[in-house]
Structures are given as C-alpha cells and as structure tokens.
Amino acid sequence: MAPRPTVRPVAVPDDVTGTPCPACGTPNPPGRRFCRRCAAVLNPEEKPPPLPWWRTVWPFRRRARASSGRAVRLLVILAVVAALCAGGLLLLPAGRALIEDTRDKLGKPKPITPVSVEASDEVPGHPARNTTDGLSNRYWGASAEGASVTYTFRRPFRLVDLLVTNGASASAQPYARQARALELELEVTTQDGTRHTRKLTLGDKPGPQPVPTGISDVKTVRLVLRSPTGLAPGRHLALAEVEFFQRS
C-alpha cells in the first residue's frame, strides 16, 4: 500500500504589514476579508441605526429597540382600542339597521290584516274598511284633502312593505271616475310610542304600487291624503286598497 501523504504545516510569516485583526491583532495584507490566523471578519459591517419608537408599535411582531419607550407604546395601543370601541358604539344603530334590512330582503314577506280601521271622513257607501277587504273594485271615499285613515294591529310586527292601490279601482276605466291623492303622509306609531313619518309619492295610474318601509314594532299606521288630482264638484277622493306585509 502506498504511504499516506503527510500534511506539513506552512509557516506563517510574521513580517506582514497591514490592518490588524480586531480579534487577535495579527496584521493582514490588504485585500483580505478574514484574518489569516483566526479567520475573524476583518471589516465587520456596521449595525443599522435603531428604529424610532413609532416604527416599533405596529405590527407587534416587529422587534423593538431596547431604548424605545414601552409606556408610550402602551398609551398608543390603548388610544387605538378606545377609538375602535367608540366608533363601534356610534355605528351600532346603523349596523343594526343594516342587519334588519338584510333580513327583510332575504325573507319572504307575508300579509297581515289590521283589527280595526278608522277614518276621519267617509263618503256614504264607501267606508274606510273597503281598503282592507281584498277587493280592488271597492274603495274608501273622502270628500276633501287632509282626510286620514288609521289602521290598528293586534300585536307589534316588523312592517316590511306597503302595497297601495290608488283611485277607485285597479282597472283603468273606473280608476278615472273619481279623484286621487298623489301624495300620502305615512305616520307609523311603534309599541313604545315612537312616531315615524314619511311622505309617499304615488303615480297617477291604476294598479298596486309597492312602498318599502322597514319599521319594527309597528302598532298603528295612519295615512293622510294629500295633493289631490281630478277633484271636482260631484267627485271625491278614492283609495281602493292598502295591504300590509310583515317579515315571515
């Protein structure tokens, strides 16, 4: 077998001049990156300057510098949390209304009938209860503008939609025989006594006209006839049908 080679150490000359090693002090010739004796880095890179304190607040996983104030960071975090809580409280009614409107659109509304109907003015032969009888060829007749009809319900409910059939009938020819109100004042009273008022604009045409509402805990609904058209001697205001729909 051939003899194994013998490794002979190479003598390191000591007459080299250059930058001394920061670890062992051995001089090294120019151009070297590591010490020829201990292999330490001759020109270590300078550490980056520490981040300002506001750069260490968010995100929390970022390493904070040792000199940054923890008390200041804690105050900033508490201020952000307080602002979020205050914003949530202020937006709570709007968020609740959005949720209720979404539930109204996802569900299928079902009709609900009032237990009593009262009017401030009625033409003989055309009582206000005709507006809830399910027949569009019979109507409530009022002699002048400002007449109102009030519907009372047995229990509070979520009023999703109204369906109003204006005039004397849903058919075109009988519709034009009597005057119509082109605007209705809607006044809804809830179970706790709160009143919601709206102005409804109706088209001067026969047939049902939908009116979205979206009011909870409704107890009574009052409609006032406004902006009459076709009103003349021997004619009166007519309202054929009013249908109410609740959330299913």
Wavefront OBJ file of the C-alpha trace (Angstrom):
o trace
v 0.000 0.000 0.000
v 1.207 3.462 -0.830
v 2.145 5.552 2.154
v -0.390 8.213 3.188
v 0.642 11.804 2.464
v 1.955 13.799 5.338
v 0.434 17.235 5.945
v 3.126 19.718 6.783
v 2.104 22.981 8.390
v 3.021 26.099 6.488
v 4.847 28.667 8.467
v 3.057 31.984 8.642
v 5.452 34.832 8.000
v 5.404 37.447 10.683
v 6.801 40.267 8.602
v 3.415 41.060 7.009
v 2.200 44.581 7.432
v -1.405 45.673 7.141
v -4.645 46.069 9.016
v -4.527 44.246 12.352
v -7.268 41.715 13.147
v -9.863 43.149 15.557
v -9.987 39.776 17.339
v -6.367 38.591 17.686
v -4.329 41.597 16.489
v -2.497 39.728 13.710
v -1.565 42.011 10.797
v -3.156 41.051 7.498
v -2.218 42.102 3.972
v -4.550 44.479 2.148
v -7.486 42.900 0.329
v -8.176 40.105 2.802
v -11.672 39.719 4.252
v -10.821 37.236 7.001
v -7.882 37.056 9.403
v -5.070 34.766 8.249
v -4.660 33.409 11.769
v -8.099 33.214 13.447
v -10.415 33.719 10.417
v -12.290 36.570 12.081
v -14.030 39.140 9.846
v -11.616 41.982 9.247
v -14.154 44.641 8.216
v -17.445 43.884 10.035
v -20.474 45.759 8.727
v -21.821 48.494 10.895
v -25.127 47.765 12.661
v -28.129 49.681 11.306
v -29.321 52.593 13.435
v -32.155 51.773 15.859
v -35.729 52.341 14.680
v -37.769 55.240 16.095
v -40.336 54.256 18.701
v -43.335 54.784 16.405
v -41.894 52.204 13.989
v -41.974 49.587 16.753
v -45.681 49.962 17.678
v -47.284 48.212 14.698
v -47.086 45.422 13.761
v -46.457 43.978 17.207
v -44.243 41.185 15.844
v -41.582 43.698 14.784
v -38.613 43.634 17.118
v -38.491 46.770 19.225
v -35.278 48.532 20.012
v -34.119 48.393 23.585
v -34.289 52.132 24.153
v -37.863 52.611 22.879
v -40.413 53.679 25.486
v -42.807 50.897 26.406
v -45.071 53.294 28.245
v -45.558 55.364 25.095
v -46.345 52.257 23.030
v -48.864 51.123 25.637
v -50.593 54.521 25.579
v -50.807 54.420 21.779
v -52.316 50.920 21.844
v -54.877 51.933 24.491
v -55.831 55.018 22.460
v -56.393 52.891 19.339
v -58.546 50.404 21.278
v -60.598 53.224 22.821
v -61.148 54.810 19.400
v -62.334 51.482 17.971
v -64.761 50.963 20.854
v -66.156 54.483 20.492
v -66.594 54.015 16.749
v -68.412 50.734 17.335
v -70.847 52.375 19.751
v -71.546 55.234 17.343
v -72.085 52.906 14.384
v -74.209 50.404 16.321
v -77.616 51.832 15.237
v -76.529 51.958 11.592
v -75.191 48.412 11.775
v -78.399 47.175 13.389
v -80.491 48.833 10.670
v -78.317 47.214 8.000
v -78.825 43.788 9.570
v -82.605 44.283 9.746
v -82.774 45.412 6.098
v -80.743 42.375 5.047
v -83.131 40.064 6.903
v -86.081 41.785 5.183
v -84.586 41.116 1.749
v -83.645 37.502 2.498
v -87.073 36.562 3.889
v -90.394 36.331 2.074
v -92.919 38.865 3.471
v -96.394 37.697 4.388
v -99.586 39.792 4.612
v -101.048 40.989 7.899
v -104.557 42.418 8.430
v -105.387 45.191 10.915
v -108.016 44.567 13.588
v -109.644 47.996 13.214
v -109.872 50.732 10.587
v -110.975 54.276 11.459
v -111.289 57.260 9.125
v -111.709 60.964 9.793
v -114.025 61.349 6.778
v -116.106 58.851 4.803
v -118.377 59.284 1.804
v -121.656 57.374 2.260
v -121.393 53.929 0.709
v -117.585 53.981 0.663
v -116.284 53.246 4.185
v -112.604 53.049 5.078
v -112.795 49.312 5.749
v -113.043 48.809 1.970
v -109.286 49.404 1.810
v -108.626 46.093 3.626
v -111.304 43.826 2.142
v -109.034 42.332 -0.530
v -111.161 43.711 -3.382
v -109.756 46.410 -5.657
v -113.137 47.380 -7.143
v -114.366 48.870 -3.831
v -112.760 51.900 -2.276
v -112.689 54.357 0.607
v -114.156 57.721 -0.360
v -113.190 61.019 1.286
v -114.732 64.386 0.496
v -111.649 66.614 0.766
v -107.869 66.742 1.085
v -106.484 66.047 4.551
v -108.761 63.104 5.312
v -106.973 60.332 7.179
v -107.392 56.631 7.873
v -105.834 54.798 10.824
v -105.073 51.061 10.927
v -104.565 49.347 14.292
v -102.954 45.909 14.620
v -103.409 43.247 17.260
v -99.704 42.826 18.069
v -96.499 44.675 17.154
v -94.766 43.478 13.994
v -91.996 44.366 11.555
v -93.580 46.352 8.708
v -91.582 45.414 5.621
v -93.730 46.753 2.750
v -96.932 48.577 1.885
v -98.951 47.905 -1.254
v -101.187 50.843 -2.176
v -103.850 50.696 -4.899
v -104.803 54.286 -5.576
v -108.052 55.573 -7.055
v -111.441 53.954 -7.306
v -110.293 50.692 -8.894
v -107.309 48.769 -10.236
v -108.888 48.891 -13.710
v -108.165 51.830 -15.974
v -111.723 52.930 -16.802
v -113.211 53.008 -13.256
v -109.943 54.471 -11.965
v -110.503 57.798 -13.709
v -114.070 58.257 -12.472
v -113.034 59.643 -9.085
v -110.256 61.903 -7.796
v -106.998 60.519 -6.413
v -104.371 61.640 -3.912
v -100.915 61.736 -5.470
v -99.199 62.034 -2.075
v -99.757 60.231 1.214
v -98.444 61.190 4.631
v -97.391 57.985 6.370
v -97.315 58.082 10.170
v -96.275 54.850 11.915
v -96.515 54.531 15.709
v -94.498 51.776 17.390
v -95.227 49.924 20.595
v -93.185 52.336 22.758
v -94.959 55.392 21.324
v -92.257 56.437 18.844
v -93.613 58.003 15.636
v -92.062 57.596 12.197
v -93.312 59.928 9.449
v -92.699 59.786 5.715
v -94.129 61.379 2.589
v -95.136 58.857 -0.071
v -95.416 59.936 -3.699
v -97.804 57.843 -5.793
v -98.046 57.556 -9.538
v -101.313 58.620 -11.183
v -102.020 55.165 -12.566
v -104.232 52.188 -11.705
v -102.880 49.086 -10.010
v -100.915 48.348 -6.839
v -97.826 50.406 -6.037
v -95.236 48.942 -3.591
v -93.758 51.111 -0.848
v -90.795 49.675 1.145
v -90.796 50.715 4.794
v -88.710 48.553 7.171
v -90.044 49.671 10.591
v -90.045 47.406 13.663
v -92.620 47.049 16.479
v -95.408 48.701 14.480
v -98.692 49.145 16.331
v -100.691 51.668 14.232
v -100.392 53.098 10.705
v -102.028 56.383 9.679
v -102.371 57.637 6.099
v -103.314 61.218 5.205
v -104.480 62.129 1.677
v -102.523 64.975 0.060
v -102.074 66.572 -3.401
v -105.440 65.579 -4.922
v -105.966 65.403 -8.657
v -109.263 65.248 -10.533
v -111.205 66.626 -7.571
v -114.313 68.493 -8.790
v -117.942 69.018 -7.746
v -119.698 65.643 -7.638
v -116.408 63.742 -7.289
v -114.447 62.642 -4.208
v -111.030 61.215 -3.325
v -110.779 57.442 -3.655
v -108.338 54.919 -2.216
v -109.033 51.349 -3.290
v -106.715 49.108 -1.279
v -103.915 49.229 1.305
v -102.064 45.973 2.012
v -99.525 45.444 4.812
v -96.698 42.906 4.792
v -94.645 41.668 7.709
v -91.438 39.664 7.927
v -92.025 35.935 7.697
l 1 2 3 4 5 6 7 8 9 10 11 12 13 14 15 16 17 18 19 20 21 22 23 24 25 26 27 28 29 30 31 32 33 34 35 36 37 38 39 40 41 42 43 44 45 46 47 48 49 50 51 52 53 54 55 56 57 58 59 60 61 62 63 64 65 66 67 68 69 70 71 72 73 74 75 76 77 78 79 80 81 82 83 84 85 86 87 88 89 90 91 92 93 94 95 96 97 98 99 100 101 102 103 104 105 106 107 108 109 110 111 112 113 114 115 116 117 118 119 120 121 122 123 124 125 126 127 128 129 130 131 132 133 134 135 136 137 138 139 140 141 142 143 144 145 146 147 148 149 150 151 152 153 154 155 156 157 158 159 160 161 162 163 164 165 166 167 168 169 170 171 172 173 174 175 176 177 178 179 180 181 182 183 184 185 186 187 188 189 190 191 192 193 194 195 196 197 198 199 200 201 202 203 204 205 206 207 208 209 210 211 212 213 214 215 216 217 218 219 220 221 222 223 224 225 226 227 228 229 230 231 232 233 234 235 236 237 238 239 240 241 242 243 244 245 246 247 248
